[in-house]
Amino acid sequence: MRRLHSHFGLPKMELALRRVYTEADYTLYADIPSLFPLNNPPDNHLFIGPVLWSPPITEPDWWNLLPTDRSIIYVSMGSSGSHLALQKVLGALNKEVVTVIASVAGANVSLPQVSTIFTADYLDGNAAAKRADLVICNGGSLTCQQAFAHGKAVLGIAANMDQFLNMEGVSRVNAGLVLRSDNLTETRILNAYHAILNNPAMARSVENLQKETERLSDQKLFVRFISSLLT
């Protein structure tokens, strides 16, 4: 960034990470404002709400054959997530009376020999979150936003700073719980899982996030911002 500034004859910029990230005519936050409130932001800093994107993915053969007599848990550690964490989550949920739908992203995991765990390399995150009763992920912003858009709480198993920072906002508004991937155990997973299921206050918090996400989507803030620039 400093070399770019020098090349174009712009003023020298301080070496501060947040300054580098926001050095622009406009800074748009693809986030839910109540999760990450800004303290007196400048006029050129704007929230546009979540960008709830999913790649075009064909539904797996089992998608329309899932049992309907038990809760559905959506598990995704992402393509960069810990394969060991995924294995521990599946092992823990095998002890519960639930159906698990898991995006394994090519991970070589040893699955329990049961008929209640359904896996695919990738799933449509929005469709999976909509169908699930709970989302277990790596704590990244996109999967959490997909969960909240459909009114589902999150158990985030975080490994890197971005995930911890995102889950800090989620935990602060009581919309989910976070675990560390480096000291993960099946007992900790199940304790967190039951804590979320038995938390009416968390369910209300998630419902509020769902309504906030719907309002942001209805306002089409990004489209309106681009239109304002063009006119």
Secondary structure, DSSP 8 states (H G I E B T S, - for coil): -HHHHHHTT-------HHHHHT-SS-EEE-S-TTTS--SS--TTEEE-------------TTGGG--SSSEEEEEE--TTS-HHHHHHHHHHHTTSSEEEEEE-TT------S-SSEEEES---HHHHHHH-SEEEE---HHHHHHHHHTT--EEEEE-SHHHHHHHHHHHHTTSEEEEEGGG--HHHHHHHHHHHHT-HHHHHHHHHHHHHHHHHHHHTHHHHHHHHHH-
